[in-house]
């Protein structure tokens, strides 16, 4: 009886290997570097990403802006509520620490000029990271006619661009009207912050002057927008990034064509 022949099983076919990653040609590499350089970059800070800054002349959304703060009397409030309660807008002057020499000078200058500075309807508030107890002592000792706001988490201080890294406060002033339009935003010394408000009350030109660089004696504030810090992205930056993106795409196609073998 002839032996029975058995069919051998065909070996399992191995999955096709994935094509090697396409390498960028020299043109694409060069353009990619240009694209990276001009693309607007967002900076992630405190769990949020931001690529813009509150600027003078901009109208901010008051709802939720800067979070919740507390008065030296222990009353919870927000910038939106303060603006609504004011007649013509809100002035926030920031100071690093209550009862220190520079901060006392600044607070007393706003005290001494309180009547003329509020004559057009502005409501003035001091703003710092101090506790209600420290600010109450400061207010009582210096006989300050305006409330002091306590912002230990720097939510409002950061939103108006006057937070100092890593956890401090830059001396400055921020003014917003009833509609939410930012009238002034500037870091500066005690006299400079009072002068900013005085010019607004007197109807002086506020546009380029109030966004000048901080005084040499004061630390430069971090850029911030709506409660978080970040780097600013301008319209020009975005336009450059779009152009770079188009060029990068074209360059990639050129490199791809160069890599193809030429037919005989």
C-alpha positions in Angstrom: 0.0 0.0 0.0 1.5 3.3 -1.1 2.3 5.8 1.7 -0.2 8.6 2.2 1.2 11.9 1.3 0.2 14.8 3.5 0.1 18.4 2.4 2.4 20.7 4.3 0.8 23.8 5.7 1.8 26.9 4.0 3.9 29.1 6.3 2.0 32.0 7.8 2.6 35.2 5.8 4.4 37.8 7.8 2.8 41.3 7.8 4.2 43.7 5.4 6.8 45.9 7.0 5.7 49.5 7.4 7.4 51.9 4.9 10.3 53.7 6.3 9.6 57.2 7.6 10.0 59.8 5.0 13.1 61.9 5.6 12.8 65.7 5.2 14.9 67.1 2.4 17.3 70.0 3.1 14.8 72.6 1.8 12.0 71.3 4.1 14.4 71.2 7.1 15.4 74.8 6.5 11.8 76.0 6.1 10.8 74.1 9.2 13.2 76.1 11.3 11.8 79.3 9.9 8.3 78.2 10.7 9.3 77.3 14.2 10.9 80.7 14.7 7.9 82.8 13.5 5.1 80.7 14.8 3.3 82.3 17.8 4.0 80.2 20.9 1.7 79.9 23.8 3.1 79.5 27.3 1.4 77.2 29.8 1.3 78.7 33.3 -0.7 77.7 36.3 -2.6 75.0 34.3 -3.8 77.4 31.6 -2.4 78.4 28.2 -2.4 81.9 27.0 -1.1 83.7 23.9 -2.4 87.2 24.5 -2.2 90.2 26.8 -4.7 92.7 28.1 -3.8 95.9 26.4 -4.8 99.5 26.8 -7.9 100.2 24.7 -9.0 96.6 24.8 -12.5 95.8 26.2 -12.3 92.8 28.5 -15.1 90.5 29.5 -15.6 91.3 33.1 -17.5 88.1 33.9 -15.0 85.8 35.6 -12.1 88.1 34.9 -9.5 87.7 37.7 -11.5 85.4 39.8 -12.7 86.2 43.3 -10.9 88.4 45.8 -11.7 89.6 49.3 -11.8 93.0 50.8 -9.9 93.8 54.0 -13.2 93.5 55.8 -13.6 89.9 54.6 -16.2 90.4 51.9 -15.9 88.3 48.8 -16.1 90.3 45.5 -15.0 90.3 41.9 -13.8 93.0 39.5 -17.1 92.8 37.7 -19.0 93.6 40.9 -16.6 96.4 41.7 -17.1 98.0 38.3 -20.9 97.6 38.5 -20.8 99.4 41.9 -18.7 102.2 40.7 -19.9 105.4 39.0 -17.2 105.7 36.3 -14.9 102.7 36.6 -12.3 101.1 38.8 -8.7 102.0 39.7 -6.6 99.1 41.1 -3.1 100.0 42.3 -1.0 97.0 43.2 1.7 96.9 45.9 4.1 94.1 47.0 3.5 94.1 50.8 1.4 96.1 53.2 3.1 98.4 55.7 6.5 98.4 54.0 8.1 101.8 53.1 7.4 102.0 49.4 3.9 100.6 49.7 3.1 103.0 52.5 4.3 105.9 50.4 2.1 104.7 47.4 -1.0 104.2 49.6 -0.6 107.6 51.3 -0.2 109.3 47.9 -3.5 107.8 46.7 -5.0 108.8 50.1 -3.8 112.4 49.8 -5.1 112.7 46.2 -8.3 110.7 46.8 -10.8 113.5 46.3 -9.5 114.8 42.9 -8.7 111.2 41.6 -12.3 110.1 42.3 -14.0 113.3 41.1 -15.0 111.8 37.7 -16.5 108.6 39.2 -13.5 106.3 39.6 -13.5 103.9 42.6 -10.0 103.3 44.0 -8.8 100.1 45.5 -5.4 98.9 46.7 -4.6 95.3 45.7 -2.0 92.9 47.1 -1.5 89.3 48.2 -1.7 90.4 51.9 -4.2 88.8 54.3 -7.3 90.7 55.4 -5.8 91.2 58.8 -2.6 92.7 57.4 -4.5 95.0 55.1 -6.9 96.1 57.8 -4.0 97.0 60.0 -2.4 98.9 57.1 -5.6 100.7 56.2 -6.4 101.7 59.8 -2.9 102.9 60.6 -2.6 105.0 57.5 -6.2 106.2 57.6 -6.9 105.1 54.0 -10.2 106.2 52.6 -10.5 103.3 50.1 -10.8 99.5 50.6 -7.8 97.2 50.2 -8.3 94.0 48.2 -6.7 90.7 49.3 -5.6 88.4 46.4 -3.4 85.6 48.0 -3.6 83.5 44.9 -2.7 86.4 42.6 -5.7 85.5 40.3 -6.6 89.2 39.7 -3.1 90.5 40.0 -2.0 88.0 37.3 -5.0 88.8 35.1 -4.1 92.5 35.0 -0.5 91.7 34.2 1.2 92.7 37.5 2.3 89.4 38.9 6.0 89.0 39.5 7.5 85.6 39.1 7.5 83.3 40.9 5.1 84.5 43.5 5.4 88.2 44.0 3.5 91.4 43.0 4.8 94.2 40.8 3.9 97.7 41.9 1.6 99.3 39.2 -1.8 100.5 38.3 -4.7 99.2 36.2 -7.8 101.3 35.3 -11.0 100.0 33.6 -14.2 101.9 32.8 -17.8 100.8 33.2 -17.9 99.1 29.8 -14.8 97.0 30.6 -12.5 99.1 28.4 -8.9 99.1 29.8 -7.9 102.8 30.2 -4.4 102.2 31.7 -2.1 99.3 32.6 1.3 100.2 33.8 4.0 99.2 36.3 5.8 102.0 38.1 6.8 103.6 41.3 4.4 105.2 43.9 4.3 108.7 42.2 4.1 107.2 38.7 1.0 105.2 39.5 -0.8 108.2 40.9 0.2 110.3 37.9 -1.4 107.7 35.6 -4.8 108.2 37.2 -4.4 112.0 37.4 -3.8 112.2 33.6 -7.0 110.1 33.0 -9.0 112.3 35.3 -7.7 115.5 33.6 -8.4 114.0 30.2 -4.8 113.8 29.1 -3.5 111.6 26.3 -3.3 108.1 27.7 -2.5 105.9 24.8 1.2 105.5 24.2 2.4 106.9 27.5 0.5 104.5 29.7 1.9 101.4 28.2 5.5 102.6 28.5 8.1 100.2 29.9 8.3 99.9 33.7 10.5 102.3 35.6 14.1 101.1 36.2 13.5 101.0 39.9 10.6 98.6 39.5 10.7 94.9 38.4 9.3 94.3 34.9 5.8 92.6 35.1 5.1 89.3 33.4 2.8 89.3 30.4 -0.7 88.0 31.2 -4.2 87.7 29.9 -7.4 87.0 31.6 -5.8 85.6 34.7 -2.8 83.7 33.3 0.7 84.5 32.2 2.0 83.9 28.7 3.7 85.3 25.6 1.9 87.7 23.3 1.1 86.6 19.7 0.5 89.5 17.3 -1.4 89.5 14.1 1.9 89.9 12.3 3.3 86.8 14.0 0.2 84.8 12.9 0.5 86.0 9.3 4.2 85.0 9.2 3.4 81.6 10.6 0.8 81.1 7.9 3.2 82.0 5.1 5.9 79.8 6.6 3.4 76.9 6.7 2.7 77.3 3.0 6.3 77.5 2.1 7.1 74.4 4.2 4.4 72.4 2.4 5.8 73.4 -1.0 9.3 72.6 0.1 8.2 69.1 1.2 6.8 68.5 -2.3 10.0 69.7 -3.9 12.1 67.4 -1.7 9.7 64.5 -2.6 10.1 65.1 -6.3 13.9 65.3 -6.0 13.9 61.9 -4.2 12.2 60.1 -7.1 14.4 58.2 -9.6 14.7 59.8 -13.0 13.3 57.6 -15.8 15.8 56.4 -18.3 
